[in-house]
């Protein structure tokens, strides 16, 4: 049997690596180009936005951002979105981590049935629950209130978060908990001092996914709220879309303002998100 020279394997390795990198670069360009075009269009005027297709505008109109912020009333809506996102993510992390730790470590009657119910809730699309949520909020007198909206969004992200965290806790070694229990740590202390620090990568995935979900929510906000002062940021973008004419530069400026907080949050938590995704893939694999 003839042994192939080392040069053959080196060329094959370089060729395969080049194909992989070309594919990844093409995917990255496909994902980044809409964002770059959005930022570029936000610096143009209505007359040239579709005539000048270059990503670098000939003239930069930074006043579009000030006009978008002022005309769209972004101030109150921006604060609303920040408050909703922080509250929803906080409650989801606390409730989901406690529930997931209980499902993973404690044995109690009805545990399997309750967990199956949470899994079944993941299969129900959000629009399919709009009627039930509307009736429930009306009966509880929580419609057109921030509390009602926050409770709805917590309910939307809870099932998936519990599933991710329980899967991680199931694979977490029990030796650390046994050592902490010997030192006198309570059950709540085990959750706080042992489970949560180890689950930091998965928590980062839960945080960014739910923050993205809350930040981009639009339809549920229209159902829950009647008053404009409670609306999130996405509703303010409709200011620039008329029945016959759409002010695209201001709309792109508003979209850029809307996208920046999530992009910054992702960049700050990128290391933990990658660890969470890789650990989740290892668990599921």
Secondary structure, DSSP 8 states (H G I E B T S, - for coil): -----HHHHHHHHHHHHHHHHHHHHHHHHHHHHHHHHHHHHTTS-TTTTTT---SS-SS--THHHHHHHHHTTHHHHHHHHHHHHHHHHHHHHHHHHHHHHHHHH---TTHHHHHHHHHHHHTS-GGGGHHHHHHHHHHTT-TTSHHHHHHHHHHHHHHHHHHHHHHHHHHS-SHHHHHHHHTT--HHHHIIIIIHHHTHHHHHHHHHHHHHHHHT--HHHHHH--SGGG--HHHHGGGGB-SS-B-HHHHHHHHHHHHHHHHHHHHHTHHHHHHHHHHHHHHH-
